[in-house]
Amino acid sequence: MIRYNPKIDEGLTKEQVAYRIKNNQINKKSDIKTKSIKQIIFYNTFTLFNILNLGLGLLIFLVKSYKNLLFLGVVVFNTLISIIQEIRSKKVVDKLSIISSTKASVIRNGENKSINIEDVVLDDIVCFKRGNQVIADSIICDGTVEVNESLLSGEENSVIKHVGDFLYSGSFIVSGNCTAKVERVGKDNYANKITAEAKYVKKVNSEIMNTFKKIIKIISIVIVPVGIVLFLRQYTLSNNNLTDAVINTVAAIIGMIPEGLILLTSTVLAVSVIRLSKRGVLVQELYCIETLARVDTICLDKTGTLTEGTMEVDDVVVLNKKYDYEKILSSIARVLVDDNATMEAIGKKFNKQTNFTSISSEPFSSEKKYSSVTFKEGKYVLGAPDVLDSSDKMKELMEKYSDFRLVLLKHNKDNIALILLKDKIRYQANNTLNYLRKQGVDIKIISGDSEKIISRIAKRLGFNDIKCIDMSKNITNRTKQIVEEYNIFSRVSPKQKKELITALKSNGHITAMTGDGVNDVLALKESDCSIAMASGSDAARSVSELVLLNSDFESIPKIVEEGRRTINNIQRSSSLFITKTIYSTLLAIIFLFIPMNYPFEPIQLSLVSVVTIGIPAFILALEPNHDIVKGRFFLNILKKSLPGGLTIVLNVISVMVFSKLFKINPDEISTMAVLLTSITGFILLYSICYKFNKLRIALFIFLILIYSVCIIGLHNIFEMVMLKPILIIYISIAFILDIGLFNLLSKLCEKKIFKYIK
């Protein structure tokens, strides 16, 4: 590879830049191999259920029963939602980037130019000043700077860099100016190498999604053979023709598919996203709302997450009363306004107007560990107490105030005052952590800082039993044990953060991780639910499922509550859909052995589904619900849906027996089956709506009115006939018996299922 060594005041020539661009030696963002939009559309469109539904629709079309094609509407909506969500996820992953700067200042052809960071090439001469983020790995050619590498290492202490030292991409210039030559670009940058492992589409850990996938998998196995055998059975009936056999079989199969479940879930989660956005939370993965509500262990990065990454003055210990320390500190802060985080904190605390005239100043240096300003009134020094005073008395003071970061103000040999500084805790951090503790969530702090610094912060955050371990020691073989024994982890490398999360997950924990830096990216990506601060790096925000736009913890309880509302409401509404799947599957199997017409048509099931399942499911799913999530999602659904499903099956069987005894025609059988199925649906809905409020009362009345209009005024459309008085009496008696049967089955199911859960 050809390398250039341009002069720092001239930079690369146009020809050299053109050569670099031609050879792809530019600072472009490394691409992520994700599906193309065409692939996403293809894979979401041509699914097993979509193909199956399309085939069923085609059969209905061929027999010219067009009104029975209404079921395809839900299929179209589900497909569109799936495509939109995956494209959205793709765009989030594709935008993964470590660099938040958009422009870079470079020297080319002897001129200073401002260009896009993607246009920086290898060997470019780049100018950095205070506040800049390093956009590519570079070597300093001229100047001295103080660099904050906390987003890479997690350590908040700044590092002094001189000529010949390396600047890593993703770090920030805290003070000073320098000119540097670009040594690595694009995917070869240090920060990009750290996050390379995070560039994959993360598998969502969602109990709701996993449950639905299992349900769909089971149905997929059962539906095809049952459908084929049922069609042959219906076709061979003496009173059936091809059209009847197709309509009956399609009705049985579409009843088995819980199509509305995915649409319901996506809608409820989408509403949650809108609600949370109003509270300053950006949701980048829908199912993470559910996951956070189930989290039992949360891992918190310290710098920039629990703390703001800034300092604040807590108190001042006056050591010599003859000096006006407030006036002196105000004067120093005015001169050293851009010095460092310590001076920024002192400047905020002490901002009196003074008449001190400065003659010279010496900025803070990590090597000297002090700064100074010379006024006409004298020279004042501000720095580390152990450097400026090695006396036993000072050592006693340092020991006494060891919970603080200490800065000594000194004039000649006189110690004027000891300034006590502390990391500024994020607003509402304490309240949020207390909330999580009350919810039974185990809290752990993971940081690249020293044990002393983290323990000091943990104490202020309400950690009573602090158990800290230094992860820089060789303890990798005991990670699974360590994560259970300790709650504070110091000197943690980016890879170790990921290993700690992996160990917690392998121990059966559902984990959440909060972070803001490049050093947190691997752990954020590995966790079940990742939360980033908007004030952090682009990389942390891009890989995280939740971004706190206000960079504080006040929103986390709201996310947990929203997750509870989502889980509890989807769980409740899903039982309506699964009830249909249960009775449709059981009836399809039963009618393999009964030489009678399947009693439903697709249009009839559409009516029952819309009135007793679709509309109420979506309305109830949007209600407030902050109950603690209990039990397993699938078993909770089964507990609610099985009684209704079994009641409907017994109803249909009783109608079939009754029809044989009293010679009822097929249209009357179908009408009776639809009515009893609807009645049981309303009984189930009543049990779910109990206790009633104004919304539920209005909903229940509305659904009954809609259903009454359809079966009375539009009965021809839904293939229903007027019943004889004896059949109406039968329906009335069955209605009363269904209430008792449903309650009996509910009690039996609840006892058996909860016994299994325990």
N, C-alpha and C positions, 0 to 999 in steps of 0.2 A: 504494500500500500504506500502510495506517495504521501509524504507529510510535508507541510509547509511551516516555515518559521518566520512569519511576517513581523515587521517592526510594529511596536504597539501604537505608534502614532500614524501608521499607514494602513495596517490591516491587509486583508486579502484583496487581490485585484479582481476585476470582473471576470477575467478568464479563469482564474482559480476557483471562483464561486461557481461558474458555469460547469467546470470539471467536477466539482463536488456534487452538484445537482444531478449531472449526467450519471454519475456512479452511485446515486442514491445515498450519499453520505450527508444526509440532512437530519434535522432534529424532529422528524415526523413522529407522531404518536404510533406506538406499536399496535397493529391491528389484532382484533380478537376474532377467532374463527367461530362465528355463530351462523345459524341458519339464515339464508337470504329471505327476503319478504316473500318471494315466490314459493320457496320451500315451506315456509310457515303456512301460507294459504293452502298449499297442496296437502300437507300432512294433517291439517285441521279439518279440511273439507272431506278428504277421503278416509274417514275413520270407519271402523266396523259398524257402529250404530247408524252413522249417516248413510252408508251404503245400504244397510238393512232397511232403514226407513224409506229411502228412495225406491228400493225394490218393492216395498209394500205399497207405497204410493202409486207406483207404476201399475201394480196389479189392480188396485182400486180404479185407476184411470181406465184400464183396459176393459173392465166390466162396466164402465160408464156410471159408477156410483160416485159422482163428483163431490157431493156434499160431505162424503166421508173422508175427503182429503184435508180437512181442517187441521189434523194432527201435525202436518208438515210445517206449520207456522212456528211451533216451538223449536223444531229442529233447526230451522233457518236462524232464529235468534241465538240459540246456543252456539252454533258454528261461528256466527259473527263475533260474539263476545269472546270466544276462545282465541280467534285470530287477532282481535284488537289487543287482548291482554298479552299475548306472546310477542307481538310486534313491539308493544310498549316495553316489555322486559328486554328485548333485544337492543332497543335504542339506549336503555340505561347502561347495559353492559358495554356496548360499543363506545360509549362516551367515557369509559374508564380512563382517567388521566391523573397524573401526579401533579402536574404543574398548573397552578392557578393563575400565573401571570399570562397576559395576552401579548405583550410587546417586549422586545429586547433592544437594548442600546448597543450597537456594534460599530466598529471602525472598519470602513471599507474604502479603498482608494483615497485614503487620507481624510475621509469625511465621516462625521458621526451621523449614523442613520438609525431610525427607529423602525424595526421590522417585526413581523410575527414570529413567535418562538419556533413555529414549524419551519421557518425559512432560515434559521441559524444552521450553519454548516460546520463540519469538522475543521479545526484550526482557525475559526473566526476569533477575532479579538472583541471581547464583550466588556462593557463598562458596568460595574455594579456600585450602587450606593445604598445608604441606609434605607431599610424598608423593602428592598428588592428581594425577590425569591430567585435563587440560583436555578437557571432554566436548563443547564446542561453541565455535566461533570467538566470542571475546568481547573487549570493551574494558574495561580496568581503570578502575573508578570511584573506588576508594579503596585505599591500601596500596601496598607495593612488594614484588616477588617476584623470585627468581632462577629462571629457567626453563631446563630442559634440552630442547632441540629436536632431539636426535640421532636420534630415531626418524623425524623428518621430513627433516632435512638431512644426517645422517650425521656432523656435527661434534660432538665431545664437549664443547666449551667451553660453559659456561652463559652465559645472557644475562640482564641485569638489566632488569626491566620496571617502569615507573612509571605513574602515572595518565595515561590517554590512550593508552597503548600497547596493542598488539593481542596477544592470546593465541590461539595456533592450536590447534585440536583435535588431540589425539594427543601434545602435548607434556606434560612433567611439571613440577610445582612442586618445585624443589630446596630452597628455603628461603623463609621469609617467609609472609605471609598477605595476601590481597586480596579485594576484592569487585568483581565485574565484571558488565557487562550483555551478554547474549547478542546477537550481531550476525547470526549465520548459524546455521541449523539443518539437520539432515538432509543431503540430497544437496548442499546449497550449501556445506557445511563444506569448509575447505581440504583436510583429509586425505581426505575422500571424493572430492574432485576428482582428487587424485593417484592414487587407486586405481580410478577409474572405468574406466580402460583395462584393468584386471585382472579386471573382472567379466564373464568369459566362460568357457565350458566349454573347457578346454585340450585340444587335440589331442595324444594320447599318441604320443610318438616311440618306438615299440617295434618292433624288427626281428622279434621273434616274431609280434606281432600283424599287422604289415604282410605278413609271409610267408604267414601263414594266410589273410589277406584275398585275396592274389593267387591262392593255391591255390583258394580257394572261388570266386573270380571266373572262373577258367579252367574249373572244373568246371561252373559255372552256365551258361556258354556252350555247353559240349559236351553236357551231360546231357539236355536236352529233345529236341533233334533226334535224338540217338542212341537215346534211349528210345522215341520214336515209331516210328522206322524198325525198331528191334529188335522191338518188339511186332508190327508188321505182318509182319515176317519170321517170327517164331515162330508167329504165328496161321495163316500160310499153309502151314505144314508139314503134311504128310499125316497124321502120327501125333499131331498136337496138337489140343487143343480150346481153348476160350476160357479155361478155368481154368488150364490148363498155360501158355498164353501169358502170362497175367497174372502168375502166380507166377514164371516165368522172368525176365520183364522187370523186375519189382520187385526180384528178387534181384540182377540186374545193376546196377540204378540205386542201390540202397541201398549196394551194395559200393563204388560210386564216391564216395560221400559220406563224408569222414573225420569223422564226427559226434563221436567221442570226443575229438578234439584239443582243442576249446575247453574241454570239461569237465575234461580232464587238466590243461591249463594253469591254469585257474582253481583247481583243487584244490591243485596244487603251490604256486601263489602264495599261496593262503589259508594253507597250512601255514607258508610263509615269514613271513607277517604275524604269526602266533602266536609263532613262534620269535623274531622281532625284538622283539615287544612285551615279551618276558621280558628283553630286553637294554636296555629303556628307549627303544625306537624306535616311534613311532606312524606306521604306513603308511597314507596317505590315498588312494593310487592304486597298485593292484596292480603294474602293469607298470613302475613306477619302480624296482623292485628290480632288474629286468633292465637298465634304462637306466644306472643308476649303475655296474654292473659293466662297461659298455662305454664309460664317459666317458673322454675323453682330455684334457679341459681343465676344471679346477675354478676358479671365481671365488669369492673369499672376501671378505665384508665384514669390516672390522676391528672397529669398536666393537660390543661385545656378542656377537661371533661368535668371532673369534680371541682377543679380550680379553674379560674379564668386565664391562668398563665401570666397573671400580673401580681404585683405585691401591693400591700397596703400597710400604713403605719398603724400599729396597735397602741403603742405607748412610748413615752420617752422617760428614761431614768436620768435625772439631772445629777451631774457629778461635780459641777462647779457653778454656784449660783451667781457669781459676779459677771457671767456672760449671759447675754440675751440670745439663747439658742434658737428661738423662733426667728428672730431677725437674721441671724447668721445663716440658718438653713434656707430661709426664703431667698437670701442673696445668692447662695451657692446654687440653688435650684434654678434661678433665673439665668445664671451663666452656663450651667451644665444641663440645659434643658433637653438635649438630645443624647445624653450620656448613656443611660441604660434603664432597665426596669426599676432598679432601686431608686434612682434619681427621679424617675417619673412618679413613683409613690410618694417620695418626699416632697416633690413639687406640688402634688395635689393637696397634701396635708398642710404645707407651709407656703403660703402665697401672699405674705404681707408685702406692702410697698416699702422699700428701703432706699436709703441714699448712699449705699456702699458703691464705691467705684472700683471696678475690677481692673487689674493691671495685666495679669496673665492667668492661664488655667492649664491644668494637666488632666485630661480625661481619664476615666477609670480604665484599668487594664487588668485582665484576669491574671496576668503574671505578677504585677506589683500588688494587686488587690487593694488599691486605694486610688482616690482622685483628689485633686487639690485646686484651690482658687486663691490667688494672691490679690488682696484688695489694698487700698491705701491704708486701711485700718490694720492690716496684717495678713499672714498666710494661714488658711484653715484647711485642714486635711480631713477627709471622710473616707473610712475604709474598714477593713476587717480588724476587729479588736485584737486578735492574737498576733497580728502583724505590727500594729501600731503600739501595742503595750504588752509586754511579756511578763508583767508583774503578777505576783500571787493573788493580789486583790482583784485584778482583772480576770484571772482564771476563775475565781470564786463567783464573780458576776456572770461570767459566761456559763458556768455550771448552773447557776440559779435560774437563768433565763434560757436554758437550753432548748425550750420548746419554740423559740423564735429565731429568726435570722437577724443577727446583730450587726449594727454599723456604729462605729465610734466616731464622734466629732471631736477633733483635737486642734489646739492652737499652741504651737511651740511644744512645751512639755506638759501643758495643762490638758487634762481630759475634761471636756465640756459637758458632753451628754452621750448616753448610749441609746440609740434609736432601735426600738423593737419592731421588726417587720414580720409579717406573716403572708402566706399565700392567700389570695382573695378567693374564698369559696364561692362557687356559683350560687346565684339567687335561688332560694327554695331547695337547695341540695339536701339540707338536713331534714326538712319536712318530707321530701320525697323518699329519702332512705328510711325514715321512720314509718312511712306508709308501707313500703315494701316489707319491712320487718314484721309489721302487723299482719301482712298477707302471707307470712310464712316463707318469704323468699330469702335464700341465703345470699349474703352480699360479700363479694371478694374484690380487693383492689389489686390490680396488676399494673406495674409501672417499671420503667427503666431507671428510676431514681433510686437513691440510697435508702437503706432500711430506716435510718433516722428521720429523713425527710417525710417518707410515706407514713411512718408511725405517728409523726406529729400531726399530719393532716387527718389520719384515721381517728385520732383521739378527739379532734374538733368536730368530726362527723358522727360522733356518738358510738364509736366502736369501744365497747367496754372490755371485751376479751380479745386483745390484740395478739395474734400469733403470726409472726413474720418470718419469712425465710428468704435468704439470699440465693437467687437462681443462677448467679454467676458461678456457683460451685458445681462440681460435677455430680449432678443428682438425677440425670435423665432416666435412669433405670427405675426410679421410684415415683415417677410422675403421678400415676394413678392413686398412690397412697398419699402423696403430698397434697394434692388438691382437696382431699377430704380433711386433712389435719390442720391446714393453715388457711387464714383468711386474708393475709397480706403477702404479696410477692414482690420483692425488690430486685433490681438489676436484671430485669427480664428482657431478653432479646426478642425481636419480632417473631422468629421461628418458635421460640419458647412460649410466647403468648398463644400461638396456634396450638402448640402441643398441650398446653393447660386446658384449653377449650375442648380439644379432642379427648383428653383424659376424662373430663367431666361428663362428656356425652357417652363415652364408653362405660362409665359407671352408672348410666341410666338417668342422668340429669337432663332436663330441658334448659338450655342455656341462652342467656342474652349477653351481648357484649356492647359496651359503649366506648367510643374512641373518637379521635379527631385527626390523628396523624398517619403518615405513611407507615410508621412502625406498627400501627394497629390493624392494617389492612388484612393481613393473613388471618388474624383472630376474628375480625369482623365477618369475614367471608365464611369462616368455619362454623361460627355460632349459629344456633337455631334462629335467633332474632338479633339483628345488628342495628345499632342506633348510633348515628353520627351527629356531631355538632356542626351547624352551618358555618361556624367560624373556623373550622378546621380545614384540612387539605381536600382538594378535589377528589383524590383517590379514596379517602375515607367516606366522603359523601356518595361517591358513585357506587361503591360496593355495598353500601348499607341499605337496608330495607326501610328504615325510618330515619328521617333527618329532622332534628329539632331546629327549626328556623330561627328561634330566639336564643338558641344555644343555652338553654337552662332546663332543669329537670321538672319544672312545674307541670309540663305536659304529660309526663309518664303516667301518673295516676289516671288521667283522662283516657290515655290509650288503653290502659288495663280495663277501665270501665267500659270503653267502647268494645273491647275484645269480648268481655263478658256478655254484653248485649248481643253481639254478633253470634257467639257460640250458643247461648241459651235460646235465642230466637230462631236461629237456623235449626237447632236441635228440635225445637217444638214444631216448627213448620214442616221439617223433613218427615216427621212421623205421618203427616197427611199423605205425602207422596209414596212413602214406603208401604202404607196401608194398601194402596192401589196395586203396588207391585206384588205384595203378599197374596191378596185374594185373586189377582189375575193369574199368577203363576200356579197357585193351587188348583184353581178352576180349570186351567188349561190341561193340567195333568189329569184331573178327575175326568174331564170329558174325552180323554183318550180311551176311557173304559166304559163310558155311558153312551149308548146308541141314541143320542138325542142332539138336537141342534144347540150349538153354543148360544146362550140367550142374549148376547149383546152385539150391537153394531158399533163401529168406530164413532159415528156421530152421537150415539147415546152416551158412550164413555166420555166424549168431549164435553157434553153437558154436565155430567156428574163431576168430572175433573175440574172444570172451570168454577162451578158453584161451591163445591164442598172441599176443593183442594187449592186450585190456582189463586183465586181472588183472596180468600182468607189467609192463605200461606204468606202472600206478599204483604198484606196489611199488618198481620200480627208480627211479621219478621222485622218491622220497623219501629216497634214499640220500645219504650225505655225498659231496660232490664239489667240491673247491676248485681244480681245474685251471684254468689261464688260458684264457679264451675265445679260440679261434682260428678264423679263416676266416669265411665267410658262412654264416648259419644255414641258408638254403634248400639251398645246395650241400652242406653237411655232412649234411643229412637225405637228400638225393638219393644221396649216395655210399653210405649205408647201406641205403637202401630199394630202389634200382634193381636190384641183383643178385637180391634175393629176389623182387621183382615179375616180373622176366624169367624166372627159374627156374620160377615157378608157371605162367606163360603157356606156356612150352615143355612143361611137364608135361601141361597140359590138352590141348595140341595133340597130344602123343604118345599120350595116352589115346584121343583121337578117331580117330587113324590106326589105333591098335591095335584099336579096336572095329570098324572097318570090315573089318579083315583077319580077325578071329576071331568076328565076329557076336555081339558082347556086347550085352545088353539095356540100355535106358536107366537102370534102377535101378542096375545094376552100374557103368555109366559114371559116374553121379553119385557113387556110393560111392568109386570109385577116385579121382575128381577131388578129393573132399573129403579123402581120406586123404593124397594127395600134396601138396595145399595145406597141410594141417596139418603134415606132415613138414618141408616147406620152412620153414614158420613156426617150427618148433622149431630148425631149423638156424640161421635168422636170430637167434633168441633166444639160442642157444648162443654165436654170435659176439659178440653184444652183452654177454652176461653174463661172457664171458671177460675177465679172470681171476676164477675162482670164489672166493667166500667162503662162510661157513656159511649166510648168508641166501639167497644165490643157489642153492646146492645144494639147500636145503630147498624153495625156490620151484620149481625145475626138477622135482624129484621129485613135488611136490604137483600141478603142472600135468599131468604125464604120467599120474598116477593118476586125476585128475578126468576127463581126456580118455578114458582107457581105460574107465572106468566108463560114460561116456556112449555110446561107440560099441559097447560090448559089451552092457551091461545095459539101455541106453535107446535102442537103435538104431532101434526102431520110431518113437519120437517124432521122431528126427532124419532120418527117411526114408532109413535106410541098411540095406543087406542083407548077408547073409553071402556072402563071395566064394569062388569055386572055387579049388582049389589052384594052377592055372596063373596065376590073377590075383594071388594072394598072392605067388607067385614073381616076377611082373612088378613088383609094388610093392616087393619087397625089392631087386631089381636097380636099380629107379629111385631108391630111397633112396640106394644107394651112389653112383650116377652123379650124383645131385643135390648131394652133398657136393662132388665135384670141380667140377661146373658152377658151383655157387655161389661157390666159391673163385676160379675162373677169372674169372667176371664181376666179382667184388669187386676183383680186381687191375686189370682193364681199366678199371673205373669210377673207381677211385682215381687211376690215372695220368692219365686224361683230365680228370677234374674238377679235380685239384690243379694240372694244367698251366694250366687256365682261371683258377683262383684266382690263381696267381702272375702 
